[in-house]
Amino acid sequence: MVQILDGKKVAEALYQEVAEAIARQPAPRPPALAVVLVGANPASQTYVATKERRCQEVGIRSVRLNLPEHVSQEELLAQVIALNADPGIDGILVQLPLPSHLSADQVIDCLNPAKDVDGLHPLNMGKLLLGHTDGFVPCTPQGVVWLLERHGIVLRGRRIVIVGRSNIVGKPLAALLLRRGIDATVTVAHSQTADLAALTREAEILVVAAGQPHLVRAEMISQGTVVVDVGIHRVQGRLTGDVDYESVAPKCSAISPVPGGVGPLTIAGLLHNTLLAWRRKL
Ligand SMILES: NC(=O)c1ccc[n+]([C@@H]2O[C@H](COP(=O)([O-])OP(=O)(O)OC[C@H]3O[C@@H](n4cnc5c(N)ncnc54)[C@H](OP(=O)(O)O)[C@@H]3O)[C@@H](O)[C@H]2O)c1
């Protein structure tokens, strides 16, 4: 029988762990997360509202900074610099994507790495690549590893194929899976990969983060593969992933659903990193 990788259940346990860690820690004030939202993108507004609700539930104070759609790059950077310097703020989250006239790279470069709870600053990425554990791991890759480990899926020595090489998912996930202690053998595919299906059929564990609805079909996997679907799309009013779940699931030993797979764990990663940022300052 196929095992369903239940992200909601794992996330609930992680939220509980973060709440307990905050409650146990003697500290003059609770952790504080600043959330910067530019414009009125409905999906971003929903994500931010969910993150803020979860923060509140575990005892993290969240402070919202709403900036208008037409804010200039200089003004946005000035706001981030002010948050960097604010001793009452432990973590800063700039909700992406930004409107097209703004450079997300410049904003990320400008973040204080010690408050970069999304783990996207070059210093934190570099630490991840070097195997140093005193930075922040980006939330979605961390979520993928938690999802697998907490369902008892062995990663050490396994052949893992990642489809997608983005800076927020594919690349940091590859670095994380290569870490000593995790010890997977990793291959990363992208849009220029020749014969993707031949590669994905070799995977014992396949992680798909391509942003293409139903890219992975049954004929692209081998019997017994573990499949993690990072993709999120709204197709004809329903949420779906990068994997054609109906055809792929019967061939898998385990698979994550969309919704209810990786998504909730991305938020757990954010709460965990905010807890770390706060503790490191105590
Ligand atoms: N669950 C969550 O919390 C969460 C978090 C983040 C993202 N997501 C979702 O995950 C998906 C990926 O996000 P992202 O930000 O990583 O996307 P992205 O920046 O668009 O990157 C997509 C990657 O997939 C590769 N790709 C695209 N089409 C491909 C194909 N036909 N064959 C092989 N590789 C292909 C691209 O290759 P090139 O580099 O060659 O262009 C690129 O490396 C999206 O659906 C996004 O909404 C979910």
Ligand as a Chemical Component Dictionary entry (heavy atoms), coordinates in Angstrom:
data_LIG
# 
_chem_comp.id                   LIG 
_chem_comp.type                 NON-POLYMER 
_chem_comp.pdbx_formal_charge   0 
_chem_comp.three_letter_code    LIG 
# 
loop_
_chem_comp_atom.comp_id 
_chem_comp_atom.atom_id 
_chem_comp_atom.alt_atom_id 
_chem_comp_atom.type_symbol 
_chem_comp_atom.charge 
_chem_comp_atom.model_Cartn_x 
_chem_comp_atom.model_Cartn_y 
_chem_comp_atom.model_Cartn_z 
_chem_comp_atom.pdbx_ordinal 
LIG N1  N1  N 0  5.076  24.029 -1.102  1  
LIG C1  C1  C 0  5.691  25.181 -0.929  2  
LIG O1  O1  O 0  5.714  25.723 0.145   3  
LIG C2  C2  C 0  6.406  25.809 -2.088  4  
LIG C3  C3  C 0  7.469  26.684 -1.881  5  
LIG C4  C4  C 0  8.154  27.181 -2.994  6  
LIG C5  C5  C 0  7.733  26.842 -4.270  7  
LIG N2  N2  N 1  6.648  26.030 -4.433  8  
LIG C6  C6  C 0  6.184  25.609 -5.754  9  
LIG O2  O2  O 0  7.181  24.761 -6.284  10 
LIG C7  C7  C 0  7.255  24.924 -7.702  11 
LIG C8  C8  C 0  8.683  25.293 -8.065  12 
LIG O3  O3  O 0  8.986  26.540 -7.460  13 
LIG P1  P1  P 0  10.351 27.310 -7.778  14 
LIG O4  O4  O 0  10.276 28.633 -7.135  15 
LIG O5  O5  O -1 11.479 26.398 -7.479  16 
LIG O6  O6  O 0  10.170 27.472 -9.374  17 
LIG P2  P2  P 0  11.101 28.161 -10.477 18 
LIG O7  O7  O 0  11.945 29.222 -9.872  19 
LIG O8  O8  O 0  10.188 28.486 -11.604 20 
LIG O9  O9  O 0  12.086 26.988 -10.931 21 
LIG C9  C9  C 0  11.605 25.879 -11.641 22 
LIG C10 C10 C 0  12.737 24.948 -11.968 23 
LIG O10 O10 O 0  12.215 23.829 -12.661 24 
LIG C11 C11 C 0  12.896 23.646 -13.882 25 
LIG N3  N3  N 0  11.970 23.175 -14.915 26 
LIG C12 C12 C 0  10.937 23.856 -15.444 27 
LIG N4  N4  N 0  10.319 23.100 -16.384 28 
LIG C13 C13 C 0  11.001 21.929 -16.426 29 
LIG C14 C14 C 0  10.855 20.755 -17.217 30 
LIG N5  N5  N 0  9.900  20.643 -18.143 31 
LIG N6  N6  N 0  11.730 19.751 -17.014 32 
LIG C15 C15 C 0  12.708 19.857 -16.080 33 
LIG N7  N7  N 0  12.885 20.948 -15.303 34 
LIG C16 C16 C 0  12.043 21.979 -15.490 35 
LIG C17 C17 C 0  13.468 25.013 -14.231 36 
LIG O11 O11 O 0  14.608 24.809 -15.049 37 
LIG P3  P3  P 0  15.529 26.044 -15.589 38 
LIG O12 O12 O 0  16.349 26.451 -14.402 39 
LIG O13 O13 O 0  16.344 25.424 -16.663 40 
LIG O14 O14 O 0  14.581 27.110 -16.040 41 
LIG C18 C18 C 0  13.802 25.578 -12.856 42 
LIG O15 O15 O 0  15.082 25.163 -12.439 43 
LIG C19 C19 C 0  6.217  25.975 -8.046  44 
LIG O16 O16 O 0  5.005  25.304 -8.407  45 
LIG C20 C20 C 0  6.024  26.735 -6.751  46 
LIG O17 O17 O 0  4.735  27.306 -6.650  47 
LIG C21 C21 C 0  5.994  25.497 -3.368  48 
# 
loop_
_chem_comp_bond.comp_id 
_chem_comp_bond.atom_id_1 
_chem_comp_bond.atom_id_2 
_chem_comp_bond.value_order 
_chem_comp_bond.pdbx_ordinal 
LIG N1  C1  SING 1  
LIG C1  O1  DOUB 2  
LIG C1  C2  SING 3  
LIG C2  C3  SING 4  
LIG C2  C21 DOUB 5  
LIG C3  C4  DOUB 6  
LIG C4  C5  SING 7  
LIG C5  N2  DOUB 8  
LIG N2  C6  SING 9  
LIG N2  C21 SING 10 
LIG C6  O2  SING 11 
LIG C6  C20 SING 12 
LIG O2  C7  SING 13 
LIG C7  C8  SING 14 
LIG C7  C19 SING 15 
LIG C8  O3  SING 16 
LIG O3  P1  SING 17 
LIG P1  O4  DOUB 18 
LIG P1  O5  SING 19 
LIG P1  O6  SING 20 
LIG O6  P2  SING 21 
LIG P2  O7  DOUB 22 
LIG P2  O8  SING 23 
LIG P2  O9  SING 24 
LIG O9  C9  SING 25 
LIG C9  C10 SING 26 
LIG C10 O10 SING 27 
LIG C10 C18 SING 28 
LIG O10 C11 SING 29 
LIG C11 N3  SING 30 
LIG C11 C17 SING 31 
LIG N3  C12 SING 32 
LIG N3  C16 SING 33 
LIG C12 N4  DOUB 34 
LIG N4  C13 SING 35 
LIG C13 C14 SING 36 
LIG C13 C16 DOUB 37 
LIG C14 N5  SING 38 
LIG C14 N6  DOUB 39 
LIG N6  C15 SING 40 
LIG C15 N7  DOUB 41 
LIG N7  C16 SING 42 
LIG C17 O11 SING 43 
LIG C17 C18 SING 44 
LIG O11 P3  SING 45 
LIG P3  O12 DOUB 46 
LIG P3  O13 SING 47 
LIG P3  O14 SING 48 
LIG C18 O15 SING 49 
LIG C19 O16 SING 50 
LIG C19 C20 SING 51 
LIG C20 O17 SING 52 
# 
